[in-house]
Structure formats: C-alpha cells, structure tokens
C-alpha cells in the first residue's frame, strides 16, 4: 500500500468532505472508488451523484431532532385536517 498526497483549496476540501459525508464515505474512499472505476473502465469521467438537497441534510436533521425532543417532552398539538382547514379560513 502506498500513500498519495495532493493539494486542493481549503474551500474545495470542505465541500468535498461534506459531499462525501452525505454519501456515507470519506475522501479516501471517494478517491479509491474513482481510481478503481477508472482502471476498470479505462476511461474518465464517471458520475457519482450526491443530491444537493437531501432529506437528511445537516439542517433538516437538526429540525428533526428538535421535533423529536418536543414530542418526547409532550409539547405537541394534534389537529385533524378539518380543524387545520378551519383554522386557515379564520
């Protein structure tokens, strides 16, 4: 096994870290996948996609955690759809 070092801009590294995390991997795994695929197919580029807006994004995950905390603390209000619609027309 050998180590490969490369230099990239700090902002790009941060964005790549974040994207890889959204895919459930780190940068090392990202580059290993890239290298193995390029060697197998004998071509580049290839596509691995991380949707920019994911349900489990950092921001949405925080909202989900907050909602779960409120549920556990009993800080919830239950309404039927009819009740909600009636509130909207008031």
C-alpha positions as CSV (number, residue, x, y, z in Angstrom):
1,X,0.0,0.0,0.0
2,X,1.3,3.5,-0.8
3,X,0.2,7.0,0.2
4,X,-0.7,9.6,-2.3
5,X,-0.8,13.3,-1.3
6,X,-2.5,16.0,-3.2
7,X,-3.1,19.7,-2.6
8,X,-6.6,21.3,-3.1
9,X,-8.0,24.6,-1.9
10,X,-9.4,24.7,1.6
11,X,-12.9,25.5,0.3
12,X,-12.9,22.7,-2.2
13,X,-11.7,20.2,0.5
14,X,-14.5,21.3,2.8
15,X,-17.1,21.0,0.1
16,X,-15.7,17.5,-0.9
17,X,-15.8,16.4,2.8
18,X,-19.4,17.5,3.1
19,X,-20.4,15.8,-0.2
20,X,-18.7,12.6,0.8
21,X,-20.3,12.6,4.2
22,X,-23.7,12.9,2.5
23,X,-22.8,9.8,0.5
24,X,-21.7,8.0,3.7
25,X,-18.0,8.0,2.9
26,X,-14.8,9.9,3.4
27,X,-12.4,11.5,0.8
28,X,-10.1,8.5,0.8
29,X,-13.0,6.2,-0.1
30,X,-14.1,8.7,-2.8
31,X,-10.7,8.6,-4.4
32,X,-10.4,4.8,-4.1
33,X,-13.8,4.4,-5.9
34,X,-12.7,6.9,-8.5
35,X,-9.4,5.1,-9.2
36,X,-10.9,1.6,-9.2
37,X,-13.6,2.6,-11.6
38,X,-11.2,4.5,-13.9
39,X,-8.9,1.4,-14.1
40,X,-11.8,-1.0,-14.6
41,X,-13.5,1.1,-17.4
42,X,-10.2,2.5,-18.8
43,X,-11.9,5.9,-19.0
44,X,-12.9,9.0,-17.1
45,X,-15.0,10.8,-16.1
46,X,-17.8,8.8,-14.4
47,X,-20.6,10.0,-12.3
48,X,-21.3,9.6,-8.6
49,X,-24.1,11.9,-7.6
50,X,-24.9,13.4,-4.2
51,X,-28.2,15.3,-4.3
52,X,-27.7,18.9,-3.1
53,X,-31.0,18.9,-1.2
54,X,-31.4,15.7,0.8
55,X,-34.0,14.9,3.4
56,X,-31.2,14.0,5.9
57,X,-29.2,17.2,5.3
58,X,-27.5,18.7,8.3
59,X,-30.1,21.4,8.6
60,X,-33.1,19.1,8.2
61,X,-31.6,16.6,10.7
62,X,-31.4,19.3,13.3
63,X,-35.0,20.2,12.7
64,X,-36.0,16.5,13.0
65,X,-34.0,16.2,16.3
66,X,-35.7,19.3,17.7
67,X,-39.1,17.9,16.7
68,X,-38.4,14.6,18.3
69,X,-37.3,16.4,21.5
70,X,-40.6,18.3,21.5
71,X,-42.6,15.0,21.1
72,X,-40.7,13.4,23.9
73,X,-41.4,16.3,26.2
74,X,-45.1,16.2,25.3
75,X,-45.0,19.6,23.5
76,X,-47.3,18.6,20.7
77,X,-50.8,19.6,19.5
78,X,-52.9,17.2,17.5
79,X,-55.4,18.5,15.0
80,X,-57.5,16.8,12.3
81,X,-57.2,18.0,8.7
82,X,-60.7,19.6,9.1
83,X,-59.6,21.5,12.2
84,X,-56.5,22.8,10.4
85,X,-58.5,23.9,7.3
86,X,-61.0,25.6,9.6
87,X,-58.1,27.5,11.3
88,X,-56.8,28.6,7.9
89,X,-60.1,30.1,6.9
90,X,-60.5,32.1,10.2
